[in-house]
C-alpha cells in the first residue's frame, strides 16, 4: 500500500463524509484551546512579526479545517488587543496529502474569511490562505518561514505500513494477539517518522516559533492495549467474519494493515528530547468518548444511536484505505456489521479515545 497515494479522510459533504462525521476531532481541538492560547502568548513574548505565518498540518477537509485556524487567530487577536497592537497580516498554510479534498476547502475560504472578520475584525485582504499538498514527513516550507504550527489527530498516521508484520495476518493493526516483532516494527516506524517530522519543522520554524501537536494516543506503556487498539480490533472482527463467509479473500485480509501508531506521552517526550531542536512547554493527556454525541444534543434520530455515530466516524476515516485495498463493494456490509459489533461492546464497556498533546518552542 502506497500510503501517500491512498491515505485521506472521505471527502465531499455526503452522509458518510469526514465533513459530516468529525465532531470527535472538533472536540479534541476544543480541548487544546488553552494550550494553543498559551503557545501564542509565548510566541509573542519572543517575537512580534508584522506578518504571522501559520501552518495546519493534516488539515483534512470540512468544518474542522478552519475551526482550528479560527481558534489560533482568535487567540492572536485577543493578545494583540491586550497589548494594544494591530493584528498582523495572516498567512495560513493548509497542508495534507494529495488525496485530500482540497476543493471542498477552497470552496469554504470565503465563509472562513467572513467568520474571521466577525470574530476578530480581520478583513479578507489581511488573511491569505494557501493549500500545500504533500507529506509532512518531509520539507514543505522555506527555511525559517513559519511562526506557528498546529496539527491535530494527524501525527498518529505513519508515512508507510511498517515492514516486518509477519504473524499478524488476522489483525489490521497492533492487537493483544500481535507478536512482539509487530509491536517493535510499528514503534520503530513511529520513531523514524516523528524524528523526521521534528527535523523538518526545526528547519522551517523561526527561532522561538511554536508548535501544538495532538496525537491519538494512549496513557500506558503497552502499545497493544485496548485504550488505543480496540476500535481497530473490532473492525478486524467484522472483516474476519466476512473472510469466513467467503465475502473477502483471506490473502487480501492478511496483507491489510493500518499505517498508524498511537504513542504514549513518554514516547513523544523521548523523541522530542532526542531530536533536540525544541523545548517542551506542556505535555498533557485528555480523553473523549467514542460517541461524539455522548451527552450532547442530537440533531437527528440516527445520531441518538452511539454505535451508528462511531461506525460513521470510522467509515469517514477508514473507507478510502479499505476501498483501495478490498474494493468499494464491501464497504456497506463491513460497516453494517461493524456498527452491530460496536453496539454490543459499547453497551458493556466504557469506550474513550485518549489524546496526547504537546506544546513545543523552537530553541535558539
C-alpha positions in Angstrom: 0.0 0.0 0.0 1.4 3.4 -1.1 0.2 5.4 1.9 0.8 8.8 0.4 -1.5 8.0 -2.5 -4.4 6.4 -0.6 -4.5 7.9 2.9 -7.1 10.6 3.2 -10.4 11.2 5.0 -13.5 10.6 3.0 -14.2 13.8 1.0 -17.3 15.7 -0.1 -20.3 16.5 2.0 -22.3 13.3 1.9 -23.7 11.4 4.8 -20.6 9.3 5.3 -18.1 12.1 4.6 -15.5 13.3 7.0 -17.1 16.7 6.9 -20.2 15.3 8.5 -18.6 12.8 10.8 -15.7 14.6 12.6 -17.3 16.0 15.7 -14.9 13.9 17.9 -12.0 15.6 16.2 -13.6 19.1 16.7 -14.0 18.3 20.4 -10.3 17.3 20.6 -9.3 20.7 19.1 -11.5 22.5 21.6 -9.8 20.6 24.5 -6.5 22.0 23.4 -7.6 25.7 23.2 -5.9 26.8 26.5 -2.7 25.2 25.3 -2.9 27.0 21.9 -3.5 30.3 23.7 -0.5 29.8 25.9 1.7 28.9 23.0 0.6 32.1 21.1 1.4 34.1 24.2 4.8 32.5 24.4 5.4 33.2 20.7 4.7 36.9 21.2 7.0 37.1 24.2 9.8 36.2 21.8 8.7 38.0 18.6 6.1 40.3 17.2 6.0 39.6 13.4 4.3 42.1 11.1 3.1 39.0 9.1 2.2 35.9 11.0 2.6 32.6 9.2 0.6 29.7 10.5 0.6 26.1 9.2 -2.1 23.5 9.9 -0.6 20.1 9.1 -3.0 17.3 8.3 -5.8 19.8 7.8 -8.2 17.4 6.2 -11.5 19.0 4.9 -14.8 20.0 6.3 -15.6 22.4 9.1 -12.7 21.4 11.4 -10.1 22.7 8.8 -11.0 26.3 9.5 -12.2 25.8 13.1 -8.6 25.2 14.3 -7.3 28.2 12.4 -10.1 30.4 13.8 -9.2 29.4 17.3 -5.5 30.2 16.6 -6.3 33.6 15.0 -8.7 34.5 17.8 -6.0 33.8 20.4 -3.7 36.2 18.4 -6.4 38.9 18.2 -7.1 38.8 21.9 -3.4 39.0 22.7 -2.9 41.9 20.2 -5.9 43.8 21.8 -4.4 43.3 25.3 -1.0 44.6 24.1 -2.5 47.5 22.2 -1.1 46.3 18.9 -2.7 45.9 15.5 -3.5 42.4 14.3 -0.7 41.3 11.9 -1.3 40.1 8.3 -2.0 36.4 8.4 -0.7 33.7 6.0 -2.4 30.4 6.6 -1.0 27.3 5.0 -3.3 24.2 4.9 -1.3 21.0 4.4 -2.4 17.5 3.8 -1.7 14.6 1.5 -2.5 15.0 -2.3 -5.7 12.8 -2.0 -7.2 15.2 0.5 -10.4 17.0 -0.7 -8.8 20.5 -1.2 -11.6 21.5 -3.5 -14.1 21.5 -0.6 -11.6 23.5 1.5 -11.2 26.2 -1.2 -15.0 26.5 -1.6 -15.1 27.3 2.2 -12.5 30.1 2.2 -15.0 32.9 1.7 -17.1 31.7 4.7 -13.9 31.4 6.8 -12.9 35.0 5.9 -16.4 36.2 6.9 -16.2 34.2 10.2 -12.8 35.7 10.8 -14.0 39.2 10.3 -16.9 38.7 12.6 -14.8 37.3 15.4 -11.6 39.3 15.1 -12.3 42.3 12.8 -9.7 40.9 10.3 -10.7 41.8 6.7 -10.3 39.3 3.8 -7.4 41.4 2.4 -5.3 40.8 5.5 -5.6 37.0 5.5 -4.1 34.8 2.8 -5.0 31.1 2.6 -2.8 28.6 0.7 -3.2 24.9 0.1 0.1 22.9 0.5 -0.3 19.2 -0.7 2.4 16.7 0.3 3.5 14.6 3.3 4.6 16.5 6.4 7.3 13.8 6.8 9.4 16.0 4.5 10.1 19.7 4.0 7.1 21.6 2.9 8.1 25.2 3.6 11.1 27.5 3.2 13.7 27.8 6.0 12.7 29.9 9.0 9.4 30.9 7.4 6.8 29.7 9.9 5.8 31.1 13.3 3.2 28.7 14.4 2.5 25.0 13.5 -0.7 23.2 14.5 -1.5 19.5 14.0 -4.4 17.6 15.5 -5.2 13.9 15.0 -2.7 13.6 12.1 0.7 12.6 13.5 -0.5 9.1 14.6 -0.6 8.3 10.9 2.6 6.8 9.6 4.4 7.5 6.4 4.1 3.8 5.4 2.9 0.5 6.7 5.9 -0.9 8.7 8.0 -3.7 7.4 8.1 -7.0 9.3 4.4 -7.6 10.1 4.5 -11.3 9.6 2.4 -13.3 12.1 -0.3 -10.5 12.3 -2.5 -11.7 9.4 -5.8 -11.8 11.2 -5.3 -8.3 12.7 -5.5 -5.0 10.8 -3.3 -3.2 13.4 -1.5 -3.9 16.6 -3.6 -6.1 18.9 -3.4 -8.1 22.0 -2.6 -11.2 19.8 0.2 -9.5 17.8 3.7 -10.9 18.2 6.3 -8.7 19.8 8.0 -8.2 16.5 4.9 -6.5 15.1 4.8 -4.0 18.1 8.5 -3.3 17.6 8.0 -2.7 13.8 5.2 -0.2 14.4 7.2 1.6 17.2 10.3 1.9 15.1 8.3 3.3 12.2 6.8 5.9 14.5 10.3 6.8 15.8 11.6 7.3 12.3 8.6 9.3 11.1 8.3 11.6 14.2 12.0 12.4 14.3 11.9 13.3 10.6 8.8 15.5 11.3 10.7 17.3 14.0 13.8 17.8 11.9 11.8 19.3 9.1 9.8 21.6 11.3 13.0 22.8 13.1 14.3 24.0 9.7 11.0 25.7 8.8 10.2 27.5 12.1 11.7 30.8 13.1 13.7 30.9 16.4 11.1 31.0 19.2 8.4 29.6 16.9 5.7 27.3 18.4 4.1 24.0 17.7 1.0 22.5 19.3 0.6 18.8 18.3 -2.2 16.4 19.3 -1.9 12.7 18.7 -4.5 10.0 19.1 -2.5 8.2 21.7 -2.6 6.1 24.9 -1.8 6.6 28.6 0.0 3.3 29.4 3.2 1.7 28.2 1.6 -1.2 26.2 1.2 -0.2 22.5 -1.3 -3.0 22.0 -3.6 -2.0 24.9 -7.4 -1.7 24.4 -7.4 2.0 25.0 -5.6 2.6 21.7 -6.2 -0.5 19.6 -9.6 -1.8 20.5 -11.5 0.3 17.9 -9.4 -1.3 15.1 -9.7 -4.8 16.7 -13.5 -4.6 16.3 -13.1 -3.7 12.6 -10.9 -6.7 12.2 -13.7 -8.9 13.8 -16.1 -7.7 11.1 -13.6 -8.3 8.3 -12.6 -11.7 9.6 -16.3 -12.7 9.7 -16.6 -11.8 6.1 -13.5 -13.8 5.3 -15.1 -16.8 7.0 -18.2 -16.4 4.8 -16.1 -16.1 1.6 -17.0 -12.4 1.1 -13.4 -11.3 1.4 -10.3 -13.0 0.1 -8.2 -14.4 3.0 -4.9 -13.4 1.4 -6.2 -9.8 0.9 -7.1 -9.7 4.6 -3.7 -11.0 5.6 -2.0 -8.1 3.7 -4.1 -5.3 5.0 -2.6 -3.2 7.8 -3.4 0.2 9.2 -0.5 2.7 9.0 -0.9 4.2 12.4 0.9 4.4 15.8 -0.7 5.8 18.9 2.1 7.0 21.1 2.3 7.4 24.9 3.4 10.8 26.4 6.7 9.2 27.4 7.4 8.2 23.8 6.5 11.6 22.4 8.8 13.2 25.1 11.7 10.9 24.3 11.6 11.6 20.6 11.4 15.4 21.1 14.4 15.3 23.6 16.4 13.0 21.3 15.9 15.3 18.3 16.9 18.3 20.4 15.6 21.3 18.5 12.6 22.0 20.7 11.7 22.8 24.3 8.7 21.1 25.8 6.3 23.6 27.4 3.3 21.3 28.0 2.7 17.6 27.6 -0.8 16.6 28.5 -3.3 13.7 28.2 -7.1 14.1 27.6 -9.9 11.8 26.6 -13.1 12.0 24.6 -15.9 9.5 24.2 -16.0 7.4 21.1 -19.6 8.6 20.6 -19.3 12.3 19.6 -22.9 13.0 20.7 -22.5 11.4 24.1 -24.1 14.0 26.5 -24.8 16.3 23.5 -27.8 17.5 21.6 -28.6 15.0 18.8 -29.5 16.8 15.5 -31.4 13.7 14.2 -32.8 10.3 15.4 -29.9 8.5 13.8 -27.4 10.4 15.9 -29.1 9.1 19.1 -27.5 5.7 18.3 -24.0 5.8 19.7 -22.9 2.8 17.7 -24.1 4.5 14.5 -22.1 7.6 15.3 -18.9 5.5 15.9 -19.4 3.5 12.7 -19.8 6.6 10.7 -16.8 8.2 12.3 -14.7 5.2 11.5 -16.1 4.9 8.0 -15.1 8.6 7.3 -11.6 7.8 8.4 -11.1 4.2 7.1 -13.2 3.9 3.9 -10.6 5.3 1.5 -8.0 2.8 2.8 -10.4 -0.2 2.8 -11.8 0.7 -0.7 -8.3 1.0 -2.2 -7.3 -2.5 -0.8 -10.6 -4.5 -1.0 -12.7 -2.5 -3.4 -15.8 -0.4 -3.0 -18.1 -3.4 -3.0 -17.5 -4.4 0.7 -17.9 -1.0 2.3 -21.7 -1.1 3.2 -21.5 -4.6 4.5 -18.4 -4.0 6.6 -19.7 -1.0 8.4 -23.2 -2.5 8.9 -21.5 -5.4 10.7 -19.1 -3.1 12.5 -22.0 -1.0 13.9 -23.6 -4.1 15.4 -20.3 -5.2 17.0 -19.6 -1.7 18.4 -23.1 -1.5 19.8 -22.6 -4.7 21.7 -19.3 -3.6 23.2 -20.5 0.0 24.0 -23.4 -1.5 25.9 -20.9 -3.3 28.2 -17.8 -1.1 28.3 -16.6 2.5 28.7 -15.2 3.5 25.3 -12.9 6.5 25.0 -10.2 7.9 22.8 -7.0 9.1 24.5 -5.3 12.2 23.2 -1.7 13.2 23.8 -1.0 17.0 23.3 2.5 18.5 23.3 3.4 22.2 23.1 6.9 23.0 21.8 9.1 26.0 21.3 11.9 26.1 18.7 15.2 26.6 20.5 17.6 29.4 19.6 
